[in-house]
Amino acid sequence: MLYQILFNIIILLFPLIVYLFYCTYTNNINKEQNKLYLDISLLSSLYLLLIYNQGNTNLIILFNIPLLFAFIKKRTFVSIIITFIILLNYTNVNMTIYIIEYLIYYLIYFFYQKNILNLFLIIKFIFNFDILTSIIFVITTYLAIFLYKKGEDIIKLHMNIKELEKEKQLRTSLFKITHEIKNPIAVCKSYLDMFDINNKDHERYIEILKEEMNKILLLLQDFLAMNKIKIEKEILDINLLLEDVVNQFEPVLKEKNIRFKYNICQDEIFVEGDYNRLNQVLINMIKNSIEAIENNGLIKINYEISDNFKIIIEDNGIGITEDELEKIKEPFYTTKKNGTGLGVSLSIEIIKAHNGNIEYIPLKKGTKVIIELPIYESFSFDVD
């Protein structure tokens, strides 16, 4: 008998545990769509109980546990379905008594929600004339609800921890942006305190003030862009995008005497993406390569096609250290004198919004950046 009780608890809770895992995966236990999955879980629990206890009239009482869960979770529609299924399994009995019993349950459900568990068990104990099965039902019910609530508590703890981490990151970001803005404002204040409108030598302060104000505006612009990423996807040829970016940089590269080698696929490769945002990412990556190059500069752009389309940007600049590699994706981290430290973070968020990935690889001399984007399915093809 103990074995039967334990096994019934397992098959009862299995669909509900799957539901809790799903809630953990979606990081929200209160989403409207999750209620549908809860209904499916309760019906699945009832189905498993029906299959396992088929022909065992003594344990039909256990079918009421999913109904009680539905009452506790306020799932009215699914509770009605479960009630009908339970009543269909009561054969060769006086149905009037059972209909009265379940009407009482619904009166409790609608008018005494706070005490529904205890009242439900009391009514079931009264209407069930077999004391042993009633005891089994009570024990199984309390144990199942106890285990389920423990599972919910673990998920809520997990979600609270994640929310605290997000809050911590937000506080850190706000602290950093406050710190970054404070420095140029302090410089502006110092020069304004010294500024004498009658002293012509002080006119040079105006350019310094403008430069510091531009730093503040650039920082705020990047910060706002990072927090308001809007992606408007369309089907576009990634090679045309690459050609446009290359054409934009050719004059700058000639002026800086940087060699530029690029290999663009001749076939049409389509991705579903935001042209302007992807253009922004590629420009930022190439701009970083240009700024990292000192002498005898070389930038190479290549591609690879597998399940996804990979854009490979490689330079022979100063490169990045292992410590920098760990921090490069963090907001506000920068190795540039006048950088905001938001360009890389913004690029990563844009590529993530395209279901892609950015990978930084340090070389002996220079850096390799791999931007990976999914190929639009209707245009994907096999590669030997």
Protein Blocks (a to p, Z undefined) as FASTA:
>chain_A
ZZmmmmmmmmmmmmmmmmmmmmmmnopakbfklmmmmmmmmmmmmmmmmmmmgoiaklmm
mmmmmmmmmmmnopaklmmmmmmmmmmmmghiafklmmmmmmmmmmmmmmmmmlmmmmmm
mmmmmmpmbfklmmmmmmmmmmmmmmmmmmmmmmmmmmmmmmmmmmmmmmmmmmmmmmmm
mmmmmmmmmmmmmpcfklmklmmmmmmmmmmmmmmmmmmmmmmmmmmcccddddddfklm
mmmmmmmmmmmmmmnopacdddddfbdcdddddfklmmmmmmmmmmmmmmmpcbhpacdd
dddddfbccdddddfbebpafklmmmmmpghiafbfkbghlmmmmmmmmmmmnopacddd
ddfbdcdddddddddfklgccdZZ
